[in-house]
Amino acid sequence: MKIEKTTRANKPVLNSKIVATNTGSKRIRGLVLSSVSTKFGFLFAVSAILLLPSLLVIPIDQSAWAGTFPGPNGQIAFSSNRDGNYEIYAMTDDGSDETRLTENDANDFDPSWSPDGEKIAFSSFRDGFNNQEIYVMNADGSDETRLTNNDDALDREPSWSPDGEKIAFVSDRDTTVDVDEEGDITAIYTMDADDGSDVTMLTDNNEAFYADPTWSPDGEKIAFVSNRDAGNEIYSMNADDGSDVTRLTDDDANHLYPTWSPDGEKIAFSSNREGGENYEIYDMNADDGSSVTRLTEDDEDDREPDWGTNTSPPGDDDGKNKHDDKEKRHGDNAKKKH
C-alpha cells in the first residue's frame, strides 16, 4: 500500500509559515511504501525543520522522536525512546526545560495538544501486546485517563477538534478481513474528548487503509489519507458523520500528511508526484484540490508539513511514511493481526 498527498492555495495566507520535515532518507513515514508490515516499524530520525515560504532549513538532531506543533502554552510535546522505550515528553519551543510526562514499560506515541493547551492526548501499548489505546492527561502528565477500551485493537493518531470537544482517531477495531504484509485495514472515528463516549465511525470501507485525520479550522471537515481508490490520496469529509467525501488528489503517486491553512482555504501535503522517491511539499485548494502548487524543490525528502492550525502531530518522523510510522509506533509491542 502506498499513500500520497498534495496541496496549495491560490490565495496566500499572510504572515503564516509551514513547518515541514526534511531528511536525506528515502523512507517515508506514515503509509506503507515498502513490503515491511505496517505493524512492525521503528522510528529512525535524523531530520530538519523546513520553514516556508522562506525555505530556511534548520538541521535538528532527533533521537527517534515525533513532535507535535507547539500548543497554546508554547510547549512542544514529543515521543522519544531516549530512556529505553517510547515515552511522552514536553519542552519549550527553544528545546529547553525537557520534562518526561509518561513513565511505564510500554511504548507511548502520538502526542496531541488540546486546543487550550491544558491536555495531551496520546496512544499507548501499556494495556497489552497488540493493544494500543488512546489516553488523555494533563499538560504536566498527571491525571491520565483511558479513553478507548478495545482488546486486540490498535487505536491511534488522536486529533483534537478545534473546540476541544471531540477527538478523531484511527483504529482497526472493526476489521473483518485478513491483513497483508503491506498494510492493514483501518477506519477513522470520533469520540468525546472528556470520556471517550459517543464513538462514531466516519469511514466504512472495510478494504481500505485510513490515516492522518486532521480537522479544518472551523471544525466542519476532516482531511485524511486513504488508499480506498487503489492509490494513496487525500480526501475530505464532513466531521459529524463522514458524509460528503471529496477526493482532493488524483495522481499516480503518494500523497501524505494533509494540514489545513489557518483560514481553511488551503491544504498542504507531501507527495512524490514529480516521480521517483523524492517527496516535496505542495498545497492546493481545500474545497476541490485544484490549484496545486509545489512549495519545495530539492534532492531530499520534504514531508510532514504543519501549518500550525493542527492540534495533532503529523506523526513520527521515521523517514518512513505514515503507515511505516504506525509500525514504528507499535514497535515490538505490536504483532500482525489475522
Buried (B, 14 or more C-beta within 10 A) or exposed (E): BBBBBBBBBEEEBEEBBBBBBBBEBBBBBBBBBBEBBBBBBBBBBBBBBBBBEEEEBEEBEBEBBBBBBBBEEEBBBBBBBEEEBBBBBBBBEEEEEEBEBBEEEBBBBBBBBBBBBBBBBBBBBBBEEBBBBBBBBBBEBEEBBBBBEBEEBBBBBBBBBBEBBBBBBBBBBBBEEEBBBBBBBBBBBBBBBBEBEEBBBBBEBEEBBBBBBBBBBEBEBBBBBBBBEEBBBBBBBBBBEBEEBBBBBEBEBBBBBBBBBBBBBBBBBBBBBEEEEBBBBBBBBBBEBEBBBBBBEEEBBBBBBBBBBBBBBBBBBBBBBBBBBBBBBBBEBBEBBE
